[in-house]
Amino acid sequence: MKTIGNVIWLVFGGILIAIEYAISSVLLMVTIVGIPFGIQTLKMAGLALWPFDKKVVTHERSGGCLYLIFNIVWILVGGFWIAVTHLVFAVLFFVSIIGIPWGHQHLKLAGLALTPFGKDVIGR
């Protein structure tokens, strides 16, 4: 079932989301300052590519000062708007019963997009 959900996700927009995250990651990594942020967008690209088999977990060291500062900068620069976009898509998918599993994946992406530092994406 997860494979079918991933294939449907990929065909109906997941590939576009992953490509957008990958392009953003490359553009961020061109600058030295943007490398940590580029790594986080690569993490989101991987989750956006095949989301049904993955889980977002928090590091045990995620309460550090550096994670907090990077998450604040991330939210101010654009993470808030990325999360809002995923929330809007989640609401649109939750309108229909068939779209509920895809709405859950957008909620997962919204949570990661809001505060990506200190979180990992792992396979189940």
Backbone as JSON, one array per atom type, in Angstrom:
{
  "sequence": "MKTIGNVIWLVFGGILIAIEYAISSVLLMVTIVGIPFGIQTLKMAGLALWPFDKKVVTHERSGGCLYLIFNIVWILVGGFWIAVTHLVFAVLFFVSIIGIPWGHQHLKLAGLALTPFGKDVIGR",
  "N": [[0.82, -1.2, 0.0], [1.97, 1.22, 0.76], [3.82, 1.61, -1.26], [2.19, 2.0, -3.49], [0.91, 4.37, -2.71], [3.16, 6.06, -2.64], [3.91, 6.06, -5.36], [1.65, 7.22, -6.56], [1.75, 9.7, -5.25], [4.19, 10.64, -6.28], [3.67, 10.85, -9.05], [1.57, 12.72, -9.14], [2.6, 15.25, -8.35], [4.62, 15.05, -6.42], [7.16, 14.68, -7.5], [7.66, 17.18, -8.6], [7.74, 18.83, -6.33], [9.96, 17.72, -5.04], [11.96, 18.28, -6.94], [11.92, 21.09, -6.88], [12.8, 21.53, -4.23], [15.36, 20.37, -4.46], [16.62, 22.02, -6.39], [16.56, 24.44, -5.0], [18.22, 23.7, -2.91], [20.7, 23.33, -4.2], [21.17, 25.96, -5.08], [21.37, 27.25, -2.61], [23.63, 26.0, -1.59], [25.63, 26.99, -3.16], [26.56, 29.3, -2.07], [28.74, 29.88, 0.68], [27.7, 30.43, 3.2], [25.13, 29.44, 3.01], [25.25, 26.67, 3.07], [24.54, 24.94, 5.37], [21.76, 25.32, 5.32], [21.13, 24.45, 2.78], [21.65, 21.73, 3.04], [19.54, 21.02, 4.7], [17.36, 21.5, 2.99], [17.85, 19.54, 1.11], [17.28, 17.31, 2.65], [14.53, 17.67, 2.92], [13.83, 17.39, 0.25], [14.34, 14.68, -0.2], [12.4, 13.56, 1.48], [10.11, 14.56, 0.26], [10.16, 13.21, -2.1], [9.62, 10.45, -1.71], [7.52, 9.9, 0.44], [5.88, 8.14, 2.02], [7.16, 5.98, 3.21], [8.79, 6.99, 5.14], [9.87, 8.61, 8.18], [9.82, 11.39, 10.38], [12.09, 12.26, 12.8], [13.22, 13.56, 15.97], [16.39, 14.77, 16.95], [18.31, 13.72, 19.81], [19.96, 15.66, 20.73], [18.82, 18.03, 19.96], [18.08, 20.31, 21.29], [19.97, 22.24, 21.39], [21.82, 25.37, 21.31], [22.74, 26.24, 18.79], [21.09, 24.87, 16.96], [18.68, 26.1, 17.59], [19.15, 28.81, 16.88], [19.66, 28.53, 14.11], [17.17, 27.49, 13.29], [15.49, 29.66, 13.87], [16.5, 31.62, 12.11], [15.97, 30.26, 9.74], [13.12, 30.15, 9.77], [12.52, 32.89, 9.62], [13.62, 33.58, 7.14], [12.27, 32.07, 5.19], [11.13, 29.63, 5.8], [8.71, 29.63, 7.18], [6.8, 30.32, 5.23], [7.03, 28.2, 3.46], [6.11, 26.13, 5.09], [3.47, 27.03, 5.5], [2.48, 26.8, 2.9], [2.54, 23.99, 2.57], [0.69, 23.37, 4.56], [-1.66, 24.49, 3.49], [-1.98, 22.88, 1.22], [-2.38, 20.47, 2.57], [-4.84, 20.91, 3.86], [-6.47, 21.18, 1.59], [-6.27, 18.58, 0.57], [-7.41, 17.15, 2.69], [-10.08, 17.71, 2.4], [-11.33, 15.89, 0.73], [-12.14, 12.46, 1.18], [-10.55, 10.55, -0.01], [-8.15, 11.88, -0.33], [-6.94, 12.05, 2.17], [-4.63, 10.46, 3.12], [-2.56, 11.7, 1.65], [-2.77, 14.27, 2.53], [-1.84, 13.93, 5.14], [0.84, 13.46, 4.58], [1.63, 15.94, 3.61], [1.32, 17.41, 5.96], [3.37, 16.26, 7.45], [5.56, 17.13, 5.93], [5.21, 19.88, 6.31], [5.75, 20.21, 9.04], [8.46, 19.51, 9.09], [9.42, 21.46, 7.36], [9.05, 23.78, 8.81], [10.73, 23.75, 11.12], [13.57, 22.56, 10.45], [16.15, 22.01, 11.43], [17.83, 19.89, 13.62], [16.28, 17.7, 13.24], [15.74, 14.47, 11.8], [15.24, 12.47, 8.87], [14.05, 9.31, 8.6], [13.91, 5.93, 7.36], [11.18, 3.66, 7.69]],
  "CA": [[0.0, 0.0, 0.0], [2.84, 2.39, 0.82], [4.43, 1.8, -2.58], [1.16, 2.59, -4.36], [0.77, 5.76, -2.28], [4.34, 6.8, -3.08], [3.86, 6.23, -6.82], [0.62, 8.23, -6.84], [2.33, 10.97, -4.77], [5.24, 11.03, -7.21], [3.08, 11.23, -10.33], [0.7, 13.89, -9.02], [3.2, 16.45, -7.79], [5.76, 14.81, -5.54], [8.41, 14.89, -8.24], [7.85, 18.63, -8.74], [8.15, 19.34, -5.02], [11.34, 17.27, -4.8], [12.85, 19.04, -7.84], [12.02, 22.45, -6.35], [13.69, 21.49, -3.06], [16.72, 20.08, -4.91], [17.16, 23.23, -7.02], [16.8, 25.39, -3.91], [19.39, 23.23, -2.17], [21.91, 23.64, -4.99], [21.37, 27.41, -5.03], [21.84, 27.61, -1.27], [24.98, 25.47, -1.37], [26.6, 27.77, -3.93], [27.17, 30.22, -1.11], [29.3, 29.2, 1.85], [26.79, 30.64, 4.33], [23.9, 28.69, 2.81], [25.44, 25.21, 3.06], [23.67, 24.22, 6.33], [20.37, 25.42, 4.88], [21.03, 23.58, 1.61], [21.56, 20.35, 3.53], [18.17, 20.82, 5.21], [16.42, 21.39, 1.87], [18.05, 18.2, 0.54], [16.53, 16.4, 3.52], [13.12, 17.81, 2.56], [13.67, 16.83, -1.1], [14.24, 13.23, -0.05], [11.09, 13.24, 2.05], [9.08, 14.9, -0.72], [10.23, 12.28, -3.21], [9.06, 9.14, -1.36], [7.2, 10.2, 1.84], [5.08, 7.18, 2.79], [8.01, 5.02, 3.92], [9.74, 7.72, 5.97], [9.38, 9.2, 9.42], [10.65, 12.5, 10.86], [12.4, 12.1, 14.23], [14.01, 14.64, 16.55], [17.66, 14.37, 17.59], [18.33, 13.9, 21.26], [20.71, 16.89, 21.0], [18.19, 19.1, 19.19], [17.8, 21.48, 22.12], [21.15, 23.08, 21.45], [21.71, 26.78, 20.94], [22.96, 26.4, 17.35], [19.87, 24.44, 16.29], [17.67, 27.13, 17.82], [19.48, 29.98, 16.07], [19.44, 28.19, 12.7], [15.73, 27.37, 13.05], [14.92, 31.02, 13.86], [16.9, 32.22, 10.83], [15.23, 29.53, 8.71], [11.73, 30.6, 9.8], [12.46, 34.28, 9.16], [14.01, 33.7, 5.74], [11.29, 31.51, 4.28], [10.58, 28.37, 6.28], [7.32, 29.83, 7.56], [5.96, 30.3, 4.03], [7.04, 26.83, 2.95], [5.21, 25.37, 5.96], [2.1, 27.46, 5.21], [2.11, 26.19, 1.61], [2.22, 22.58, 2.81], [-0.56, 23.32, 5.33], [-2.76, 24.76, 2.56], [-2.18, 21.66, 0.44], [-2.94, 19.45, 3.47], [-6.27, 21.21, 4.02], [-7.13, 20.84, 0.33], [-6.36, 17.12, 0.47], [-8.31, 16.65, 3.72], [-11.47, 17.95, 2.01], [-11.87, 14.63, 0.22], [-11.74, 11.29, 1.96], [-9.49, 9.88, -0.75], [-6.9, 12.63, -0.2], [-6.45, 12.12, 3.56], [-3.24, 10.03, 3.29], [-1.66, 12.69, 1.08], [-2.81, 15.4, 3.46], [-0.93, 13.6, 6.24], [2.22, 13.63, 4.11], [1.89, 17.39, 3.58], [1.52, 17.83, 7.35], [4.72, 15.83, 7.81], [6.48, 18.06, 5.26], [5.07, 21.2, 6.94], [6.49, 20.18, 10.3], [9.89, 19.54, 8.79], [9.74, 22.73, 6.72], [9.03, 24.86, 9.78], [11.96, 23.68, 11.93], [14.29, 21.37, 9.97], [17.39, 21.74, 12.14], [17.62, 19.04, 14.77], [15.39, 16.6, 12.89], [16.21, 13.55, 10.78], [14.25, 11.68, 8.14], [14.5, 7.92, 8.6], [13.0, 4.95, 6.79], [10.52, 2.86, 8.73]],
  "C": [[0.86, 1.26, 0.0], [3.47, 2.68, -0.54], [3.43, 2.44, -3.54], [0.96, 4.06, -4.0], [1.94, 6.61, -2.73], [4.33, 7.06, -4.58], [2.82, 7.28, -7.19], [1.11, 9.61, -6.42], [3.33, 11.51, -5.78], [4.66, 11.56, -8.52], [2.3, 12.53, -10.23], [1.31, 15.03, -8.23], [4.4, 16.25, -6.91], [7.09, 15.05, -6.22], [8.69, 16.38, -8.4], [8.31, 19.26, -7.43], [9.6, 18.97, -4.75], [12.32, 18.03, -5.68], [13.01, 20.47, -7.34], [12.94, 22.5, -5.13], [15.14, 21.24, -3.48], [17.37, 21.3, -5.56], [17.46, 24.28, -5.95], [18.04, 24.99, -3.12], [20.68, 23.55, -2.9], [22.2, 25.14, -4.94], [21.86, 27.86, -3.66], [23.27, 27.15, -1.04], [26.04, 26.18, -2.19], [27.3, 28.77, -3.02], [27.68, 29.42, 0.09], [28.33, 29.29, 3.03], [25.55, 29.76, 4.22], [24.04, 27.18, 2.87], [24.59, 24.49, 4.1], [22.2, 24.22, 5.92], [20.13, 24.55, 3.65], [20.93, 22.12, 2.0], [20.15, 20.05, 4.04], [17.17, 20.7, 4.06], [16.62, 20.08, 1.12], [17.3, 17.15, 1.34], [15.04, 16.46, 3.16], [12.85, 17.26, 1.16], [13.54, 15.32, -1.03], [12.9, 12.8, 0.52], [9.98, 13.5, 1.05], [9.06, 13.91, -1.88], [9.5, 10.97, -2.92], [8.61, 9.18, 0.1], [6.53, 9.1, 2.65], [5.92, 6.18, 3.58], [8.95, 5.69, 4.91], [9.06, 8.36, 7.17], [10.35, 10.31, 9.83], [10.84, 12.32, 12.37], [13.29, 13.26, 14.68], [15.27, 14.07, 17.17], [17.51, 14.48, 19.1], [19.11, 15.15, 21.64], [20.06, 18.11, 20.34], [17.86, 20.34, 20.01], [18.96, 22.44, 22.2], [20.92, 24.49, 20.93], [21.84, 26.98, 19.43], [21.73, 25.98, 16.56], [18.78, 25.51, 16.42], [17.91, 28.35, 16.94], [19.22, 29.7, 14.59], [17.95, 28.06, 12.38], [15.05, 28.74, 13.02], [15.25, 31.71, 12.55], [16.11, 31.58, 9.7], [13.78, 30.01, 8.63], [11.61, 32.01, 9.24], [12.74, 34.41, 7.68], [12.97, 33.1, 4.8], [10.65, 30.22, 4.73], [9.11, 28.47, 6.67], [6.41, 29.7, 6.34], [5.93, 28.93, 3.38], [6.07, 25.97, 3.76], [3.75, 25.74, 5.7], [1.61, 26.85, 3.9], [1.74, 24.73, 1.8], [0.93, 22.45, 3.63], [-1.78, 23.56, 4.44], [-3.05, 23.52, 1.72], [-2.78, 20.55, 1.3], [-4.44, 19.67, 3.65], [-7.04, 20.85, 2.75], [-7.27, 19.33, 0.15], [-7.32, 16.54, 1.5], [-9.78, 16.87, 3.38], [-12.1, 16.67, 1.47], [-11.35, 13.47, 1.06], [-10.57, 10.58, 1.29], [-8.14, 10.57, -0.53], [-6.29, 12.67, 1.18], [-5.02, 11.6, 3.72], [-2.23, 11.03, 2.74], [-1.66, 13.97, 1.9], [-1.89, 15.17, 4.65], [0.53, 13.79, 5.82], [2.58, 15.11, 4.03], [2.06, 17.94, 4.99], [2.91, 17.44, 7.84], [5.76, 16.77, 7.2], [6.4, 19.46, 5.88], [5.83, 21.26, 8.25], [7.98, 20.24, 10.09], [10.29, 20.87, 8.17], [9.78, 23.88, 7.72], [10.31, 24.89, 10.62], [12.78, 22.45, 11.52], [15.55, 21.03, 10.75], [17.1, 20.96, 13.41], [16.68, 17.88, 14.5], [16.05, 15.76, 11.8], [15.04, 12.86, 10.12], [14.8, 10.26, 8.06], [13.46, 7.05, 7.92], [12.39, 4.12, 7.89], [10.92, 1.42, 8.66]]
}
